[in-house]
Amino acid sequence: MDAQDTAKRLRVISDELSDRFYERADVVRTLVVTLLAGQHSLVLGPPGTAKSELARELTGRVEGASYWEILLSKFTAPTRMFGPVDVAALARGEYRQVYEGRATTAHVAFIDEIFKCSTAALNETLGFLNERIYHPESGGEPIRCPLIGAITASNELPSGEDTAAIYDRLLVRIEVGYLADPSNFAALVRSAVSRPVAPARTTVELAALQHAVTEAVPAVDVPEGIVDAVCTLRAALRRKELVASDRRWRQAVGLLQASAFLDGRRAVALTDLPTVEREVLHLVNRSWGLSKSEPTQPHAPNGLGRTGPRRTQPRNGDTDPVRGPGPGGRFPHDLATWVRPEATGRPRTITPMERGPRTLAPYPASQIARSA
């Protein structure tokens, strides 16, 4: 298969979606790169920011792929996600599940309100995202799922240790907000009364995408300079008591390979070194070892794809150095400015953007898609 043609098609798809969705170019590229790396992503933001529509539009560009989508709630049963019971077979005394059209057969997936996953479905969801397997209700050998990658979305951050486990499985976290540019907002308003024009729709074949994910992207060369930069960054973070798992560091390098492949390059360029730092900073896991009286909630790090206004200083009144900038803010490169050595008496992991439990305030829904 022609890997360069696949990369070209994906670039065209990215351009088409960036033209259609205002102020989402970084988000689109991030989602495409994450899919090429065979990883999962989280789009975090308030209602009405086109999270769901953007995810559906992107996943719908994979021709021939089995697509699965679900809106989770605290009462979602595992069988609704992975396969309901075959009633006809049950009447014959046989316990079977129907897997067609469910997560077990999906190549690409969109999971909305991911942190509302029910306790009953939690373990199966973790296995589905991490190992791509599902354990049938009737027992027996686990089913191998053909999932390439999942795009998830949420209006709020995880609120407990159970959903935090899902948060850890989502390698890339992107925070989106409402339109910031007045001209884009004016164009959005005009699109509500103009005649819609059918947008261009480039697609990529499923087989071509699978070849890129399994063969072409891993074949992208990673120079020693990039390896040295990642090792240096890890050592610097550990000196500041910022710890990420080995698995996540390895996956981060895969993102760089996917990014180079999307640009049509055979190797990660030395000019990507700033990108290495930006893409790895958000990989730090949520904090551990705090007492029950000290609940923490990781702010969604958006180092790989950030949108909205960028701050380089804390907001007014935000003087706690463990708490990073607010939504849309940039985590400074000088990590020492934002870490209190005296904050705890023991080693612990601190997220770059860490804030107490909260939910994003609801806002009226809006459509952020170009009609013309």
N, C-alpha and C positions, 0 to 999 in steps of 0.2 A: 504493500500500500504506500501511497505517496504521502509521507508525513508532512512535507512542506505544504501540500495542498490542504491538508487538514488544518494546519496552523493558520493558513491564509483564510480559510472559511471561518474559523473561530474569531479571527481579527475582524472580519466583515460583520459577523454576528454582534461582536462587541460594539462596533461602530454604530450599527443600526439601533441597538438598544440604548446606547448613549445618546443618540439623536432623539429617540422617542421619550426617554425619561429624563426630565430636567435634573441637573446636578447629581447625576448618578454614574458618571463615567468611571470614577474610581471603584465604586461598588460593583459595577458590571465586570470590570477587569478582574477584580478580586475573586468574584464568584467563578469566573471562567478558569482562572489559575488554580483555584482550590479544586474544581472538578477535574482538571487535567492531572492534578497531583493525587487524585483518588481519595480526597479527604472530604470532611464535612464542614459546613459553615453555619454561622448564626448571624442573622440580621436582626438587630435589636433597635427598637424605636417605637414611638407612640403610634396610635391608630391613624390611618389616613396618610401614610408616607410611602405607599405603593410597594410595601414589602412583598405581599402575596402576589400581586400582579407581575412584578419584576421576576420573581422566582418561577412563576408559571410560564411566563414568556420565554425565559432562558431554557428551562428544561424541555419546553415544547419544541425547541429547535433541533433536538436530537432525533433524526428520522429513524423509525423502526424500533425505538426504545420502548420498553414497558414502563409506563409512568404511573406512580402511585402518590396520592395526596390524602392527607387527613388533618382534621382539626381536633386536637386532643382536649380532653377534659379530665377532671379528677375521677370520672366514672367510666372512662374508656376501658373496655375489656380487652385483654390480649387477643382474644379470638377475632375481634373486630379489626384489629390491625394485621394479624398474621394469617387468619383463615377461620371462617365460621364453621360450625359443626354441620356436616352433611345430614340433613334431616331424613332424607330418603334412606340413606344407609343406616341411620340410627334406628329406623323402624324395622330394619332387618336384623337388628342386634349387633350392628357394626359401628364402631366409633371412628369416624373419619372427619377430616377437615378439608374444606375447599380452599385451595391456595390461589387459584387464578384471580388476578386482579388485586391481589393484596401485596403487602410489603415483601413477602417471601419470593415473589416473582419479579420485583421491580428492578430496573436498571438505574433509574434516577427517581428521587423521591423529594417531596416537599412536605415537611411536617410543621404545621402551624401551631402556635402556643405550646412549644416543646416542653416548657417547664411545668405544664399542667398535666404531665404524664401521670397516670394513676399508679399507685403503689403496686397493684397487681401486675401491671404491664412493665414495670421499671426494669427488672432483670432481663426480660426478653428484648426490650428496647436497647439496653446496653450491649447485649450480645449481637444484636442486629447491626448496630453502628460500628462496633469495634472489631468483631470477628466475622461479621457477615454470615451469621448462622441463626437458626431458629430451632428450638427444641419443641417438637410436637407435643400436644396435650396428652396423646396416648403413649408417649415414651418412644423409645427406639432411637435410631441414629439421628443426629441433628441434620437439618436441611441446610444445604449451602445456598446462600442467596446471591444473585448476580449483581448486587448493588455496586455501582461505580462511586457514587457520592450522593449525599443528601444535603439539601438546603433547608435549614430550619429558621423559624421566625418567632419572635416573642415581643410583647409589649412591656414585659417586666423582667427583672433579674430573678435567678433562682432564690428560693426562700428557705431552703433546708439542705441538710447533708445529702438527702436522697437525690434531689434534682441537681445538686452540685456535681454529682457523679456524671450526669449527662453533660453538664457544662464542660467538664474536663475532656469529653470525647469530641467536642467541637473545636477543631484546631484553629480555625479562623473566626474571629468575632468582629463584626462590623456594626458600628452605630450610625443610624441615619436620623435625620431630623426634617423639619419642614423647610420649604424653600427659603433661601437667604437672600438671593438676588431679586430685587424688585422687578427687573425686566422679565425674569423667568416667571415670576408670579403673575405679571400682567399677561404674558403669553398664555399661561394656564387658564386665566379667566376668559380670554378671547376664545380659547379652544372649546369652551363650554357652549358657545353659540355658533361656531363655524361648522361647516359641513365636513364630516370626517373623511379622510382620504386613506385608502388601504396602504399601510406601510410596506416597505420592502421586507421580504422574509427569506433570508438565506438559512439553509439547514446544513447539518453535518450528519453523515451516516453513522449509525451505532457502531458498526464494525470498525470504521475509521477512528472513532473516539476511543474504543476499547484498545485498539492497536497503539494509539498515542499514549494512553495511560499505562499500559503494561510493558511497552517496549521502547517507544520513541522518547518519552520523557525520562525514564531511568537511564537512557543512553547518553543524555546530555552531560558533558564533562564538567566536573567541579574542580577548578584549579586549586593548587595548594594554597594560594593566597586567600581564597575564600574559606578554606578549611581553617587556616590560621586565624582569620578574622573571627570566625564563629567560636573557636576555642578561646580566643582572647576575651570575647564578649562574655562567654560563660564564666570565665574566671573572675572578671570584673563584677558580674552580678552576684556571684557567690560570696565575694568579699563584702558585699552589701546585704548579705543574708537574703538574697533573692534567688530562689531555687526552682528550677523547672526539671521535669523528669527527662531522663535520657531519651525516652520514646518521642517526646515532643520536640527535642532538639533535632533528632534525626528527621522527623517529619518536616521541620522547618526548612531543611536543606532541600527536601523534595519540592517545596514551594518555589525555591529559587530555580530549580531545574525546569519546573513547569513554566515559570515566567520567561526564562530564556527560550524555551521551545515555542511559546506563543509569539515571541518576537522574531522567530525564524533563525535563531542562533544555535550553534552546536555546542556551545559552552557557556557557562555562567561567566560574564565578563567582569574584569577587575573594577570596571566603572560601576558595578552593581553593589560595591561594598556599602555605601549608605543604605541601600535597600536591604542588605543583610541585617543591619542593625535595626532598621525600622520594622522589618517583618518578624524579628525574633523577640523584640521587647515585649510583645503582647502574649508570649507563650508562657509567662510565669503563672504557676498554678495559684488557686485561691489559698488563702491563709489557713494554717492548721495550728493546733495546740492552744487555742484560746479557750478560756473558761466559758461556761454557759452564760455567764453574766457579761461576756464581751462578744456579742454576735457581730459578725462581719459579713459583708456582701461584696463580691468583686464587682467593680464597675466594668462594663464591657470594654476591654482593651481594643482599640481599633488601629493598631499600628500599621497593618497592611493596607487598609482602605478606610480612611476617615473622611467624614463629610462635615459640613457646617463650619461655623466660625472656629478658629484655632486660637487657644490661649497658651501663652508661655509663662504666665504668672498665675498664682492662686486667685480665686475670686475673693471679693471683699468678705472679710470675716472668716475665711477658710485658712486658718493658720496652722492646723495640725499637719505636720510634714508627712505623716503616713497617708493622709488623704490627698490624692492627686487632684489634678484639674477636673472640672466638671464635664458634662457631656460635650463631645466635640473638641475637648481640649487636647493639647499635645503633651505627652509625657517628656520632660526635658532629658537631654542626654546626660546631664550631670546628676546621676542618681543619688549622690551623697546629699544633695540639697533636699531630697524628699524622703530620706530614711532616718528615723530616730534610732540610734543604737541603744538608747535607754528605754525604748518603747516597751521592750519585753526583757525578761531576765533569762531567756533561753532562745536557742535558735528557732526560727520559724520562717515560714514562707509568707512574703508580703506581695500582694498584687500591685502592679504599677498604678492602677486606679482603683482604690479601695474605699468603699463608702458603706455606711450603715444600711440596714434593711430599708428598702423603699420600693415603691412602684412608680412607674411613670404616669403622670396625671393624664386622664383621658381628655382628648380633644375631639372636636367635630371631624368626621372623616372627610378627606379630600382626595381628589383624583389627581395624581401627578404623572400624567401620561400625555404625550403630544397627540393630538388628533390630526394634525397637518404637518 
